[in-house]
Amino acid sequence: MFGVKRPGSQPGVIEPEADGNSGGPARTSDVHTDSDRPSTNGGPGGSAGRPPGERPRPTGGPGRHSGPGNKILLVGTAIVVVAAAGVAYAVTQSGSGKSAARGASAAVPVGHIHLTSITPADRTRNVDGAYPITVNFSAPVAADSPKPLITPHVPGSWSAQGNSLVFTPAAPFGPATRVTVDVPAGIRSATGALLSTPVTERFTTSGYSQLALAEMLTDQGYLPMTFSPTYSGAARMSAAMAEFAPASLTPGGVAYDPPQGTFTFDSGYPSMLQSMWNPNQPNVLLRGAVMAFESEHNMTVNASLNQQFWRALIQAQQTGQQNQNGYTYAVANKGTPETLTIYHNGHFAMRSLTNTGIPSAPTVNGTFPVYEKFRFTIMSGTNPGGSTYSDPVQWVSYFNGGDAVHYFVRPGYGYPQSLGCVELPYNSAVRAYPLLTYGSLVTVDG
């Protein structure tokens, strides 16, 4: 149920579109939208509409008196100077008032601006959803030029950096999300050159990191341990990331690229519990913790790492919510006599004689999370001899298929009598029931 992901460092968890390659930073592809074409209005030093080789006719020279035609020329020159000043104002001022808009409209487009590349590149997968998007052009873009459109929408801001427009998200895109970057025709350079052809590229974010899952569930009290991040160089790294990719410092951003550190088990649990733990691999402790989280947040208890789960987990991390039930671990030992021992929040909680399955219907060894609970229910099935049964039982916590910890009346306890369940005396079942919450692990051993 737990997958692998993350460009450059971490495995991922949910990535229906991922290609399984953790990869590195998103690659950049060159994009050419239109070829160089000579301007129809002539280039620098040229004259539009004049036959090749023909020289402009002089309109006056030294010692020549200015006539009416010369006055008109001087007025026209003044108009050109004013227009050029308007262009300079529009490019150099940061304001967006009417005067700036009039200055920009006076600019005469000269040639074309070209889109050279977009990062992340088209069709890239496993992209960190908290990182900026960069659109590169052949020249600086005018401050009031249209901006590319990014979908789905996330809060963020555009900035001009040299020949590039950079979108810096304030919140990350979701995991396994297809992001579209639409660059419209009509983007204008600082000198008025236009992008004549629109460009659309798409990339896909990675799934969230399984290490991040382990760290968040630990922080919120769903695992029997603590997590201590490694702080070597953390201050410098945080400062750099706050400037470059502020969304990476949010819980959603950390879900893509969690910090390294150390997990330390709480004392008071058997060593067999710690032997099952690996924050970077699928394991029953993580499964049980996910189910416990789902139960406390009124979700279907099925250990599914879907979008709903991740949204709830990140929200809980942002608001500092904690596990209200504590952590429970139970061990059913099939030695002589058979016992059930329960640990809660790192302490011994209770021990009771119990009955496990008879040889023809044994209780399966292994570790399983509690997935269903009933104060009272009817258990029905078929006995080994072929007859059927339908028995009322109480204080029921199912952990593996039809096997459950529950009360069932017997003349004695401590030896195999059930058809796979872990049966308890009434008072012991009453004590065990509130401790064995959803996601609590039950180990059958011996």
C-alpha positions, 0 to 999 in steps of 0.5 A: 500500500505504500509506494515510492517517489520523489525527484532526486531523494525520496520514495513516493506514495501515490503516483498513478502516473509516475514511471517508478523512477525517482529521478532528479530535478526536472529537466529543461527542454528547448522550445522554439515557437517561431523563426526569425523574420525581418520586420516589415517596418524595417530594421535599425538604420533601414527605411520601410518601402524604399527600393534597394540602393536608393538614397533618401532625398535631403530635406535641407542642409547647412545654410539652407533656410527652413520652409514650411515642410521643414517645420512639419518635419521638426514637429514630427521629430518631437512626436517621436521623441515623446513616444520614445520617452513614453516607452522608457517610462513604461519599461522602467516604472513599476506602477500600473497606472493609466500613464504607464498604459498609454506609454506602452501602447505607444510602443511600436513592436519590433520583431518577435520575442521567442520562448526558449524553454520551460522548466519543468520541461514538457511531459516531465514526471516526478516533479516536486510540487513545491518548486517554482515554474520558470518560463524563459524567453529570448529577451526581458518581458515587459512588466505589464505583459500578459502572464502565462496561465497555470492550472490547476490554480494554486496561490503564488506570484510571478516575477521577472528575472532577466529573460525569465518569468518565474512563478513561485507557488505559496502553496504546493500543487497536490501529489500526482497532479497534472499541471498545465502551463499555457503561454499566450500569444501576445506576451510582449518584450520590454522593447515591444516585440511580441510572442506570435505563437502560443505554447502549452506544456504539461508536467506531473507532480510526484507522489508524497514521500513515505518518509514524510508519512512516517514523520507526520504520523509520528509527530501526531502520536500515531506511532510509538516513537519520536522523530528528531530531525538532523539540524546540520546546516538546517538554518542556511537551508531553510533561509535558502528555501524560504527565498527560492521555494517558500512552499517547500517549507509548508507541511504540503511541501515537506510531504514531497521532501521531508527532512532527514533525522532519527526515529526513537522508539518509546520505552516499554514495548517488546523488542518484536515491535521495533523489529517490524519498523522501517520508515522507508519501506511498507510495514504493518506499523505504518498501516496501523497508524494510517488506519488509526488516523482514518478512524479519528478523522471519520474516514473509511478505515481501509489504509488507503493513501488517497487525496482525502487522506493526505489533505486531512493529514497535512491539515492536522499537521498544520493545526497541531492535531494529536492522536486522542486514543494513544498507542496500543500494542497487544500480544497473544501468546500461544504458549502454556498457558495462553495469554493476551498482554496489552501495552498502551502508551509505552506502559504495561496495561493488562494481561489475561488468560485467553483461548486461541484456535484449536489445531483444526482451526488455528489462530494465524501467527502474525501482526495485524491492525484492528479494523472493525469493532462491535460492542455486541454482534452475532458470529456465524460460521461452520464448525470443523465437523460441518455443523454451523454456529451462530453465537452472540459475542461481546466486546469484539475487536476484529484484527485478521479476517474473522479472527477477533479479540472478544468475550465468549463464555467458556468453562476455563481459559488459557488453552486452545478452544476457539475457531481462530479468535482470541477469547477472553473472560468477561472482565478482561474483555471489558478492559481490553475493548477500549484499549484496542482502538482502530489501527491497534496492532495485535501480534499472534505468536507461538 
